[in-house]
């Protein structure tokens, strides 16, 4: 095989790398990431522009070495990012230069043949079965949203895997990479709205993912962090690849979540007019289909720019009186297509 070997420093850690003309057929190491063409590395004293995908391995991490890493373009650093619900332009603070990502492991990980995953199954009746929108919900979503004089506070319910990050291996559930802008996006949500983290992953894995995204000092600002145990699944459904439907009524009926409403003392309550779920699976919002911002499932593309679009959409959403009515008439998919210059599907 023809290729070029060397090392690269990423965030002060040095990784062995292999640049191969047959990157997708290179079976010696696990594929961890790809770099695009606006970066260069110093390999064995020679500066090389990256014009082909770069396959990285986690062979050995050295403590010191004569190699350096730099980028041609950098993210803007002027000023301090202070997001507000009235912000409508996210391009400057969110503009990224497609930073490389790398795995957290330090040992060589040989590629293993992946086993076919079991098909997802519907929850049993004992686990709640398949939900459908109530007539009351449907009628509420038909109420046209009105433009508010001031943005309203929202209950923003955020999924983890596929939405904010990517776990490439089932065998290593606590090893993952963050979607571009994920940490800053969550910071913006915490600064601006009330936030719930809701994942169908098991609780230890949820804790590890949350730790990677939210600084410990800000965890107290999260209204609730729910994992697989929150879906009231039977033991068999919990252990299987069961579809976990996120019934927002479960949040609305929860006393602790209810108290997070800023006007709780004077009768303010969370409901379909002020709650939004951000998830990569439309299916999980079957009970409240007009309260979801469905984002594309993220599987590691470092050029992804979805979360800044979600930021802009949330700002506009908060300026309207009925979240379900707004999402029914102007779904996020169309907004994202316009942001990315594509035709809505």
Secondary structure as UniProt FT lines:
FT   STRAND          3..10
FT   TURN            11..12
FT   STRAND          13..20
FT   TURN            21..22
FT   HELIX           23..25
FT   TURN            37..38
FT   STRAND          39..43
FT   TURN            44..45
FT   STRAND          46..49
FT   STRAND          55..62
FT   STRAND          69..71
FT   TURN            85..86
FT   HELIX           91..94
FT   HELIX           125..127
FT   HELIX           135..141
FT   STRAND          155..158
FT   TURN            162..164
FT   STRAND          165..166
FT   HELIX           170..172
FT   TURN            173..174
FT   STRAND          177..178
FT   TURN            180..181
FT   HELIX           182..192
FT   STRAND          194..198
FT   HELIX           203..213
FT   HELIX           216..221
FT   STRAND          222..226
FT   HELIX           228..231
FT   HELIX           235..239
FT   TURN            240..241
FT   HELIX           248..252
FT   HELIX           255..258
FT   TURN            259..260
FT   TURN            262..263
FT   HELIX           264..266
FT   TURN            272..274
FT   STRAND          275..279
FT   HELIX           282..288
FT   TURN            289..290
FT   STRAND          292..294
FT   TURN            302..303
FT   HELIX           306..317
FT   TURN            318..319
FT   HELIX           323..329
FT   HELIX           332..339
FT   TURN            340..341
//
